[in-house]
Amino acid sequence: MKARRVKKLDPREPLADNAARIIKVRLQEMRSFAPRALQPGSTGPQHDMRIAAKRLRYVLECTEFSFSRPAATARRRTRDLQTLLGELHDCDVMLPRVESHLAEMREADAMAVRERAGEASDLDPRLAARALHRTSYRGLETLIVYLQARRRLLFDRFREFWVEQEQAGTWDRLEGVVERRLRAAKERRKAAERAEQARRELEAAERERHEAASRAASAAAELEAARRTAGSRILDRGG
């Protein structure tokens, strides 16, 4: 399962701000599988939920110190969830393997019994009773029953565990502390943007003041030069 992309990560920002963005996406990703994963035969969504829980757990293990108790609790619960879904997945992997192995032995025995029958017009049941793997069938069938029953038990535990965590607010508290961090980060960015805007406006005002002062000085110099020129002409006419 491909992980959802986390947007707006910025290495210039504090670790906790970036961690909050990652946790929010990973938590939403994990919870999004719940409606389908809580259905008994939904092996795909249950497997995807396990992967999502593992990703969330790894992020929390590295950053939970930034989010206090809700993150520590959520990290433990995601570990429990991952373990439970992992055992469920083990049953899903083992069942088809055992069934396939059983089918292969049956096919091998059927071919061997057929060869022993030779040119007979019908099959003697005693040939099948002496099949090579005849003593293995019962053990494998029992293993299949065990895996099927264990999967049902683990699924019931998973469903109960998920409902308990939802009712306890484990995920909601984690989401809440993350959202508060993100809101605070947003306010800091806005404050920084306002400060930067004020700085630019102040610089622009200073430039305008310097330019105005320069223009005033230039105008004064031109006025003084004009006065000298006018004075010189008056003296010339008088002479």
Secondary structure as UniProt FT lines:
FT   TURN            11..12
FT   HELIX           15..32
FT   HELIX           34..37
FT   TURN            40..41
FT   HELIX           43..63
FT   HELIX           64..66
FT   HELIX           68..117
FT   TURN            118..119
FT   HELIX           125..129
FT   TURN            132..133
FT   HELIX           134..168
FT   HELIX           170..238
//
